[in-house]
Amino acid sequence: MVEREQMPSLRECVHTEVTRYFADLGGEAPRELHAKVMEEVERALLETVLQHSEGRRGDAAQWLGINRNTLSKKIQRYGLDV
C-alpha cells in the first residue's frame, strides 16, 4: 500500500493526464478541451461514487454534496447503469 504522503493529489493526476493527452495529440491543437475534461471527470466521479455507495443514490448524492434530483439527472445524462 502506498503511504498517504506519497500519493499524488487529484490536481497532480489531472495535470499528468492532460499532459499525456497533449502528447497523444502529437502537436495538433485540442478542441473544446475544458468541456471534454469536465465531462470525462464528472462521469468518472459519478461512476466511482455510485460504485462505492453500491448504487444508493441518497448516499452518493450526500457524498458528492449535490441533491438527489441533480444526481438522477446526471445519471440519465451520462446513461449510467445504477
DSSP file (Angstrom, degrees, kcal/mol; ACC not computed):
  #  RESIDUE AA STRUCTURE BP1 BP2  ACC     N-H-->O    O-->H-N    N-H-->O    O-->H-N    TCO  KAPPA ALPHA  PHI   PSI    X-CA   Y-CA   Z-CA
    1    1 A M              0   0    0      0, 0.0     2,-0.3     0, 0.0     0, 0.0   0.000 360.0 360.0 360.0 139.4    0.0    0.0    0.0
    2    2 A V        -     0   0    0      1,-0.1     5,-0.1     2,-0.1     2,-0.0  -0.601 360.0-112.1 -79.5 134.4    1.3    3.5   -0.9
    3    3 A E    >>  -     0   0    0     -2,-0.3     3,-1.4     1,-0.1     4,-0.7  -0.373  25.1-118.3 -64.0 145.9    1.8    5.8    2.1
    4    4 A R  G >4 S+     0   0    0      1,-0.3     3,-0.9     2,-0.2    -1,-0.1   0.852 112.7  57.0 -54.7 -39.7   -0.6    8.7    2.2
    5    5 A E  G 34 S+     0   0    0      1,-0.2    -1,-0.3     3,-0.0    -2,-0.0   0.761 106.2  50.2 -65.5 -25.5    2.2   11.3    1.8
    6    6 A Q  G <4 S+     0   0    0     -3,-1.4    -1,-0.2     2,-0.1    -2,-0.2   0.571  85.2 105.6 -91.5 -10.2    3.4    9.7   -1.4
    7    7 A M  S << S-     0   0    0     -3,-0.9     2,-0.1    -4,-0.7    -3,-0.0  -0.490  75.3-117.6 -72.6 136.6    0.0    9.6   -3.2
    8    8 A P        -     0   0    0      0, 0.0    -1,-0.1     0, 0.0    -2,-0.1  -0.422  29.1-114.4 -70.6 149.9   -0.4   12.2   -5.9
    9    9 A S     >  -     0   0    0      1,-0.1     4,-2.3    -2,-0.1     5,-0.2  -0.329  27.0-107.5 -74.5 164.9   -3.2   14.8   -5.4
   10   10 A L  H  > S+     0   0    0      1,-0.2     4,-2.6     2,-0.2     5,-0.2   0.900 122.9  55.6 -59.0 -39.5   -6.1   14.9   -7.7
   11   11 A R  H  > S+     0   0    0      1,-0.2     4,-2.5     2,-0.2    -1,-0.2   0.913 107.6  48.2 -59.3 -43.5   -4.7   18.1   -9.2
   12   12 A E  H  > S+     0   0    0      2,-0.2     4,-2.5     1,-0.2    -1,-0.2   0.885 110.6  51.6 -65.5 -38.6   -1.4   16.2  -10.0
   13   13 A C  H  X S+     0   0    0     -4,-2.3     4,-2.3     2,-0.2    -2,-0.2   0.922 111.3  46.9 -63.6 -43.6   -3.4   13.3  -11.5
   14   14 A V  H  X S+     0   0    0     -4,-2.6     4,-2.9     2,-0.2     5,-0.3   0.924 111.6  51.7 -63.2 -44.0   -5.3   15.7  -13.8
   15   15 A H  H  X S+     0   0    0     -4,-2.5     4,-2.3     1,-0.2    -2,-0.2   0.928 110.7  48.3 -57.8 -46.5   -2.1   17.5  -14.7
   16   16 A T  H  X S+     0   0    0     -4,-2.5     4,-2.1     1,-0.2    -1,-0.2   0.917 114.2  45.2 -61.0 -45.4   -0.4   14.2  -15.6
   17   17 A E  H  X S+     0   0    0     -4,-2.3     4,-2.3     2,-0.2    -2,-0.2   0.879 113.1  48.7 -71.0 -37.8   -3.4   13.0  -17.7
   18   18 A V  H  X S+     0   0    0     -4,-2.9     4,-2.3     2,-0.2    -1,-0.2   0.893 111.3  51.2 -68.5 -37.6   -3.8   16.4  -19.6
   19   19 A T  H  X S+     0   0    0     -4,-2.3     4,-2.1    -5,-0.3    -2,-0.2   0.912 110.8  48.5 -62.1 -42.6   -0.1   16.5  -20.3
   20   20 A R  H  X S+     0   0    0     -4,-2.1     4,-2.6     2,-0.2    -2,-0.2   0.893 108.5  54.5 -63.9 -39.9   -0.4   12.9  -21.7
   21   21 A Y  H  X S+     0   0    0     -4,-2.3     4,-1.5     2,-0.2    -2,-0.2   0.922 107.8  49.3 -60.5 -45.1   -3.4   14.0  -23.8
   22   22 A F  H  X>S+     0   0    0     -4,-2.3     5,-0.8     1,-0.2     4,-0.6   0.911 111.1  50.1 -60.4 -42.0   -1.4   16.8  -25.3
   23   23 A A  H ><5S+     0   0    0     -4,-2.1     3,-1.2     1,-0.2    -2,-0.2   0.907 108.1  52.8 -63.0 -40.9    1.4   14.4  -26.1
   24   24 A D  H 3<5S+     0   0    0     -4,-2.6    -1,-0.2     1,-0.3    -2,-0.2   0.783  99.7  63.2 -65.7 -26.9   -1.0   12.0  -27.7
   25   25 A L  H ><5S-     0   0    0     -4,-1.5     3,-1.5    -3,-0.2    -1,-0.3   0.695  97.8-143.4 -71.0 -17.8   -2.3   14.8  -29.9
   26   26 A G  T <<5 -     0   0    0     -3,-1.2    -3,-0.1    -4,-0.6    -2,-0.1   0.868  69.9 -41.5  59.3  39.8    1.2   15.0  -31.5
   27   27 A G  T 3 <S+     0   0    0     -5,-0.8    -1,-0.3     1,-0.3     2,-0.2   0.280 104.6 132.3  92.9 -11.9    1.2   18.8  -31.8
   28   28 A E    <   -     0   0    0     -3,-1.5    -1,-0.3    -6,-0.2    -3,-0.1  -0.510  64.5-108.6 -72.1 142.8   -2.4   19.0  -33.0
   29   29 A A        -     0   0    0     -2,-0.2    -1,-0.1    -3,-0.1     2,-0.0  -0.523  32.6-121.1 -73.8 134.8   -4.4   21.7  -31.2
   30   30 A P        -     0   0    0      0, 0.0     2,-0.4     0, 0.0     3,-0.1  -0.348  21.4-141.6 -71.0 157.8   -7.1   20.4  -28.8
   31   31 A R  S    S-     0   0    0      1,-0.2     5,-0.1     2,-0.1     0, 0.0  -0.983  73.3 -10.9-124.3 133.6  -10.7   21.4  -29.3
   32   32 A E  S  > S+     0   0    0     -2,-0.4     4,-2.3     1,-0.1     5,-0.2   0.881  77.5 165.2  49.9  45.3  -13.2   22.2  -26.6
   33   33 A L  H  >  +     0   0    0      1,-0.2     4,-2.9     2,-0.2     5,-0.3   0.897  66.7  53.0 -61.6 -44.1  -10.7   20.9  -24.0
   34   34 A H  H  > S+     0   0    0      1,-0.2     4,-2.7     2,-0.2     5,-0.2   0.952 112.4  44.0 -59.0 -50.7  -12.4   22.4  -21.0
   35   35 A A  H  > S+     0   0    0      1,-0.2     4,-2.4     2,-0.2    -1,-0.2   0.901 114.4  50.8 -60.7 -41.9  -15.8   20.8  -21.8
   36   36 A K  H  X S+     0   0    0     -4,-2.3     4,-2.3     2,-0.2    -1,-0.2   0.927 112.9  44.5 -63.0 -46.4  -14.2   17.5  -22.7
   37   37 A V  H  X S+     0   0    0     -4,-2.9     4,-2.8     2,-0.2     5,-0.3   0.929 113.4  50.4 -65.4 -45.5  -12.2   17.3  -19.4
   38   38 A M  H  X S+     0   0    0     -4,-2.7     4,-2.6    -5,-0.3     5,-0.2   0.911 112.7  46.9 -61.0 -42.4  -15.1   18.4  -17.3
   39   39 A E  H  X S+     0   0    0     -4,-2.4     4,-2.5    -5,-0.2    -1,-0.2   0.930 114.3  46.3 -65.5 -45.4  -17.4   15.8  -18.8
   40   40 A E  H  X S+     0   0    0     -4,-2.3     4,-2.2    -5,-0.2    -2,-0.2   0.908 115.2  46.4 -64.3 -42.0  -14.9   13.0  -18.5
   41   41 A V  H  X S+     0   0    0     -4,-2.8     4,-2.7     2,-0.2    -2,-0.2   0.931 113.3  48.7 -67.2 -45.1  -14.0   13.8  -14.9
   42   42 A E  H  X S+     0   0    0     -4,-2.6     4,-2.8    -5,-0.3     5,-0.2   0.929 112.1  48.6 -62.3 -44.2  -17.7   14.2  -13.9
   43   43 A R  H  X S+     0   0    0     -4,-2.5     4,-2.6    -5,-0.2    -1,-0.2   0.937 113.5  46.3 -61.2 -46.6  -18.6   10.9  -15.5
   44   44 A A  H  X S+     0   0    0     -4,-2.2     4,-2.3    -5,-0.2    -1,-0.2   0.897 112.8  51.1 -63.3 -40.0  -15.7    9.0  -13.8
   45   45 A L  H  X S+     0   0    0     -4,-2.7     4,-2.7     2,-0.2     5,-0.3   0.940 111.9  46.1 -61.8 -48.1  -16.5   10.7  -10.5
   46   46 A L  H  X S+     0   0    0     -4,-2.8     4,-2.7     1,-0.2     5,-0.3   0.927 112.8  49.7 -62.3 -45.6  -20.2    9.7  -10.7
   47   47 A E  H  X S+     0   0    0     -4,-2.6     4,-1.9    -5,-0.2    -1,-0.2   0.919 114.3  45.3 -58.6 -44.5  -19.4    6.1  -11.7
   48   48 A T  H  X S+     0   0    0     -4,-2.3     4,-2.4     2,-0.2    -2,-0.2   0.925 114.4  46.4 -68.2 -45.8  -16.9    5.7   -8.9
   49   49 A V  H  X S+     0   0    0     -4,-2.7     4,-1.9     1,-0.2    -2,-0.2   0.910 113.0  50.0 -65.2 -41.7  -19.0    7.2   -6.2
   50   50 A L  H  <>S+     0   0    0     -4,-2.7     5,-3.0    -5,-0.3     6,-0.3   0.874 110.5  50.9 -64.4 -36.0  -22.1    5.2   -7.3
   51   51 A Q  H ><5S+     0   0    0     -4,-1.9     3,-1.2    -5,-0.3    -2,-0.2   0.937 112.0  46.2 -64.9 -45.6  -19.9    2.0   -7.2
   52   52 A H  H 3<5S+     0   0    0     -4,-2.4    -2,-0.2     1,-0.3    -1,-0.2   0.765 112.5  50.1 -70.6 -24.8  -18.7    2.8   -3.7
   53   53 A S  T ><5S-     0   0    0     -4,-1.9     3,-1.6    -5,-0.2    -1,-0.3   0.382 112.1-122.5 -90.3   4.4  -22.2    3.6   -2.5
   54   54 A E  T < 5S-     0   0    0     -3,-1.2    -3,-0.2     1,-0.3    -2,-0.1   0.849  70.6 -54.7  54.9  37.6  -23.4    0.3   -4.0
   55   55 A G  T 3 <S+     0   0    0     -5,-3.0     2,-1.1     1,-0.2    -1,-0.3   0.478  95.2 145.7  80.8   2.9  -25.9    2.2   -6.1
   56   56 A R    <>  -     0   0    0     -3,-1.6     4,-2.6    -6,-0.3    -1,-0.2  -0.633  31.4-166.5 -77.3 103.2  -27.5    4.0   -3.2
   57   57 A R  H  > S+     0   0    0     -2,-1.1     4,-3.0     1,-0.2     5,-0.2   0.844  82.5  56.7 -63.2 -36.6  -28.3    7.4   -4.8
   58   58 A G  H  > S+     0   0    0      2,-0.2     4,-2.0     1,-0.2    -1,-0.2   0.936 111.9  42.1 -61.1 -46.6  -29.1    9.1   -1.5
   59   59 A D  H  > S+     0   0    0      2,-0.2     4,-2.8     1,-0.2     5,-0.2   0.932 115.0  50.8 -64.3 -45.9  -25.6    8.2   -0.1
   60   60 A A  H  X S+     0   0    0     -4,-2.6     4,-2.3     1,-0.2    -2,-0.2   0.923 110.5  48.9 -59.9 -45.4  -23.9    9.1   -3.4
   61   61 A A  H  X>S+     0   0    0     -4,-3.0     5,-2.2     1,-0.2     4,-1.4   0.912 112.0  49.2 -61.2 -42.3  -25.6   12.5   -3.6
   62   62 A Q  H  <5S+     0   0    0     -4,-2.0     3,-0.3    -5,-0.2    -2,-0.2   0.925 111.0  49.1 -63.7 -44.4  -24.7   13.2    0.0
   63   63 A W  H  <5S+     0   0    0     -4,-2.8    -1,-0.2     1,-0.2    -2,-0.2   0.873 114.1  46.6 -62.2 -37.1  -21.0   12.2   -0.6
   64   64 A L  H  <5S-     0   0    0     -4,-2.3    -1,-0.2    -5,-0.2    -2,-0.2   0.690 109.6-123.8 -78.9 -18.9  -21.0   14.4   -3.7
   65   65 A G  T  <5S+     0   0    0     -4,-1.4     2,-0.3     1,-0.3    -3,-0.2   0.800  74.0 111.3  78.3  29.4  -22.6   17.4   -2.0
   66   66 A I  S   <S-     0   0    0     -5,-2.2    -1,-0.3    -6,-0.2    -2,-0.2  -0.867  72.5 -97.8-127.3 163.4  -25.5   17.6   -4.5
   67   67 A N     >  -     0   0    0     -2,-0.3     4,-2.1     1,-0.1     3,-0.2  -0.435  33.5-112.1 -82.6 162.9  -29.1   16.8   -4.2
   68   68 A R  H  > S+     0   0    0      1,-0.2     4,-2.5     2,-0.2     5,-0.2   0.845 115.5  54.9 -63.4 -36.3  -30.6   13.5   -5.2
   69   69 A N  H  > S+     0   0    0      2,-0.2     4,-2.2     1,-0.2    -1,-0.2   0.908 107.9  49.8 -63.9 -41.1  -32.6   15.0   -8.2
   70   70 A T  H  > S+     0   0    0      2,-0.2     4,-2.1     1,-0.2    -2,-0.2   0.919 110.8  50.0 -62.3 -43.1  -29.4   16.6   -9.6
   71   71 A L  H  X S+     0   0    0     -4,-2.1     4,-2.7     1,-0.2    -2,-0.2   0.925 108.9  51.9 -60.7 -44.6  -27.6   13.2   -9.3
   72   72 A S  H  X S+     0   0    0     -4,-2.5     4,-2.3     1,-0.2    -1,-0.2   0.897 109.2  50.2 -60.6 -40.8  -30.5   11.5  -11.1
   73   73 A K  H  X S+     0   0    0     -4,-2.2     4,-2.7     2,-0.2    -1,-0.2   0.895 111.7  47.9 -63.5 -40.3  -30.3   14.0  -13.9
   74   74 A K  H  X S+     0   0    0     -4,-2.1     4,-2.3     2,-0.2    -2,-0.2   0.886 109.6  52.8 -68.9 -38.6  -26.6   13.4  -14.2
   75   75 A I  H  X>S+     0   0    0     -4,-2.7     5,-2.2     1,-0.2     4,-0.7   0.924 113.3  44.4 -60.6 -44.4  -27.0    9.7  -14.2
   76   76 A Q  H ><5S+     0   0    0     -4,-2.3     3,-0.7     3,-0.2    -2,-0.2   0.920 110.0  55.4 -66.0 -44.2  -29.6   10.0  -17.0
   77   77 A R  H 3<5S+     0   0    0     -4,-2.7    -2,-0.2     1,-0.3    -1,-0.2   0.900 116.1  36.9 -55.4 -43.9  -27.3   12.5  -18.9
   78   78 A Y  H 3<5S-     0   0    0     -4,-2.3    -1,-0.3    -5,-0.1    -2,-0.2   0.485 106.8-124.9 -90.8  -2.9  -24.4   10.0  -18.9
   79   79 A G  T <<5 +     0   0    0     -3,-0.7     2,-0.2    -4,-0.7    -3,-0.2   0.888  45.3 177.4  63.2  39.7  -26.6    6.9  -19.4
   80   80 A L      < -     0   0    0     -5,-2.2     2,-0.6    -6,-0.2    -1,-0.2  -0.528  28.9-130.6 -80.4 141.4  -25.1    5.3  -16.3
   81   81 A D              0   0    0     -2,-0.2    -1,-0.1     1,-0.1   -26,-0.0  -0.808 360.0 360.0 -88.4 123.2  -26.3    1.9  -15.1
   82   82 A V              0   0    0     -2,-0.6    -1,-0.1   -27,-0.0   -25,-0.1   0.370 360.0 360.0-117.8 360.0  -27.1    2.0  -11.4
